[in-house]
Amino acid sequence: MVQPHFIDLANAPERSDEDLYKEFVETKERDLMAQIFRKHMTLVFGVCMKYVGEKHGAQDSAMEVFERLLTLEINTEIKNFRAYLYVLTKNYCLMKKRGEKVIHIEISDRDMEIATEVHPIDQADKKEKALKKCLDQLRDMQKACVEKFYLSKKSYLEIAAELKLNLNSVKSNIQNGKRNLKICIEGSQ
Amino acid sequence: MKHDSEILKQIKSYFMRRKSADEAHAFEKKAEKDAFLYEAMEGFEGMITSDIQQAMDELDDRLDSQSNRFLFTYSWKIAARIAAVLTVGLSLYFTVFNSSSNENAVSSNDDEIYEPRNGETQFDTLGTYAFQYQEQIESTDSSSQIDDLDNTYALNDESPIATPMPQAEQNAMATNEPRLKEESTSSNNWEEESVSDENAIALNEGDASAAEVLEKSVMETNSADQYLEQVSGVMSEKSEMKKSAPMVPVKAKEKGLVASPKDGMPAYQSYLKKNLNTSEGMPTGAVILSFEIDRNGKPKKIVIVKSLCTACDAEAIRVLENGPAWAAEDKNTKGTVAVQFP
């Protein structure tokens, strides 16, 4: 006898995005995609907020991203769904912001690499020497922010208070310091 | 419907500065590694946390209505499947029944056993399904009933609305119920959080309805309290390390709300002066807290009305929680205190 399908659904452990996506490709059932999307909806909305800058517009964009997911080409292979969704959301919002008509979004492997990038300091043991040298070449504020954040494990607020900076310049110092570090380390190899 | 997810919880708690400095750093580090989260956090900056929750709830609803069309057809599919299974089972049963009861009397009329037509009274008790299937298919040459039903099943799958099946539909709905219950319990926490959020905003704006909003939160459970206790637990460990920090004058003031310290304001000020631990990094300003008072005059359900910094907020909550009792006229009394940092 055929077991009713929904009994399995209720007791099933949480399935991975990629697993759900595979089933979505086969069955084209919207609910599967909605399930995946709901998991990441907070972040999608946040990214839309960043680029759209206004709540209702950001909500619309988030839903448009969902629509786009539903109409993905059948052959689209997605290895890391979360990274894919991030790049899709970001590119969609950027193109919409520029006033371009969003027809097709190319997502290259390089984009995905950036999305899952690991910070250079996290591989510190391998490249410790280069890192130390590069850290010294950073500008004072960038160096101070990066050191306090990664080495002294201080939060943004604590760093802001200690260096008498505002929160945003702490963040941009860390970001720029990180980028400069990466360029420097890659250059020295 | 309330949107609830682990990441939303974390983001809200971060922006409400409910995390200790260490937790905040851990979360920030996670975001530094994860570009998706980092950009989302940039997007949420400048949004009020209750606004984030509201926006997410709305999105959740929109997502539901987007996939509702699917749910509708899905339940029909389930119904169709159940009906098909039932029909197969019942027709098999009747086939067997027929063949056993008619074995002696009717041995020539094999066709009638496998394909019962209108004349067969047993099929009336099956309800209308079987007949409708047969009318739909009009199969004249099929040798077995089961093959027929497989066809109906396939047909039905594509055009499920053709045949109404109330019983099967009920079944499908019944299985949805437990899911709904789960959702409602998991959303409880959020209601509370957003209520305290509302408190914060209302008081910030000096709104006249602030008292009303606060009153609402009395009804809520006390998990916010537990959270704050945790935070203050972490902080008191930290503040022991900071004992060397210089003592600075601290000012506390009443804000026109009913509660006042039991031993009077001057005594409370000197308590704050004595017990507030500050570190060099802390910015200048005041943390404003609002709270309710329990039977023993101890502050409970503390809400940060105006935040200063993560460490400051937690320290202010710690002193308030561990401080002397407040005088309360009745159980609905509220208090507000401003803890001044150097």
Contacts between the chains, C-beta under 8 A, distances in Angstrom:
chain1	res1	chain2	res2	distance
A	1	B	85	6.5
A	1	B	89	7.8
A	2	B	81	6.6
A	2	B	85	5.7
A	4	B	78	6.7
A	4	B	81	7.0
A	4	B	82	6.8
A	4	B	175	8.0
A	5	B	78	6.9
A	5	B	81	7.6
A	6	B	78	6.3
A	6	B	172	7.3
A	6	B	175	5.3
A	7	B	175	7.3
A	10	B	175	7.0
A	10	B	178	6.8
A	10	B	179	6.8
A	29	B	70	6.0
A	29	B	74	7.3
A	30	B	66	7.0
A	30	B	67	4.7
A	30	B	69	7.2
A	30	B	70	4.2
A	31	B	67	4.9
A	31	B	70	4.9
A	31	B	71	6.5
A	31	B	74	6.8
A	33	B	67	7.9
A	34	B	63	5.5
A	34	B	64	7.9
A	34	B	66	6.7
A	34	B	67	4.1
A	34	B	70	7.9
A	37	B	63	6.7
A	38	B	3	7.9
A	38	B	5	7.7
A	38	B	60	7.2
A	38	B	63	6.2
A	39	B	5	6.8
A	40	B	36	7.9
A	41	B	3	7.2
A	41	B	5	7.6
A	41	B	56	6.9
A	41	B	59	5.9
A	41	B	60	7.4
A	41	B	63	7.1
A	42	B	3	7.7
A	42	B	5	5.8
A	42	B	7	5.2
A	42	B	8	4.4
A	42	B	11	6.7
A	42	B	40	6.9
A	42	B	56	6.2
A	43	B	7	6.6
A	43	B	36	5.2
A	43	B	37	6.2
A	43	B	40	4.2
A	44	B	40	7.8
A	45	B	40	7.5
A	45	B	43	7.5
A	45	B	55	6.4
A	45	B	56	6.5
A	45	B	59	6.1
A	46	B	11	7.6
A	46	B	39	6.9
A	46	B	40	2.6
A	46	B	41	6.6
A	46	B	42	7.6
A	46	B	43	4.0
A	46	B	44	5.1
A	47	B	36	7.1
A	47	B	39	4.8
A	47	B	40	5.2
A	47	B	43	5.8
A	48	B	43	6.8
A	49	B	40	7.7
A	49	B	43	3.2
A	49	B	44	6.3
A	49	B	47	6.8
A	50	B	39	5.4
A	50	B	40	7.3
A	50	B	42	4.8
A	50	B	43	3.5
A	51	B	43	7.6
A	55	B	47	7.6
A	55	B	51	6.9
A	55	B	55	5.5
A	58	B	43	7.3
A	58	B	55	7.5
A	59	B	55	6.1
A	59	B	58	6.3
A	59	B	59	5.6
A	59	B	62	7.3
A	62	B	59	6.0
A	63	B	59	7.2
A	63	B	62	5.6
A	63	B	63	7.5
A	63	B	66	7.2
A	66	B	63	6.7
A	66	B	66	6.8
A	67	B	66	8.0
A	82	B	36	6.7
A	83	B	36	7.5
A	85	B	36	7.8
A	86	B	35	6.6
A	86	B	36	3.9
A	86	B	39	7.8
A	90	B	39	6.9
A	114	B	35	6.8
A	115	B	35	5.6
A	115	B	36	6.7
A	117	B	35	6.7
A	118	B	33	6.6
A	119	B	32	6.2
A	119	B	33	5.6
A	122	B	33	7.1
A	149	B	25	7.6
A	149	B	28	7.4
A	149	B	29	7.5
A	149	B	32	7.6
A	150	B	29	7.8
A	153	B	22	7.4
A	153	B	25	5.3
A	153	B	29	7.8
A	154	B	21	7.4
A	154	B	25	6.2
A	155	B	21	5.0
A	155	B	22	7.7
A	155	B	24	3.9
A	155	B	25	4.1
A	155	B	28	5.9
A	155	B	310	6.3
A	156	B	24	7.4
A	156	B	28	5.7
A	157	B	21	7.3
A	157	B	24	6.7
A	157	B	309	4.8
A	157	B	310	5.1
A	157	B	311	7.5
A	158	B	21	5.6
A	158	B	25	7.7
A	158	B	281	5.8
A	158	B	309	7.6
A	158	B	310	7.5
A	158	B	311	6.9
A	161	B	281	4.0
A	161	B	282	6.0
A	161	B	283	5.3
A	161	B	309	6.0
A	162	B	280	7.8
A	162	B	281	4.5
A	174	B	32	7.0
A	178	B	32	7.5
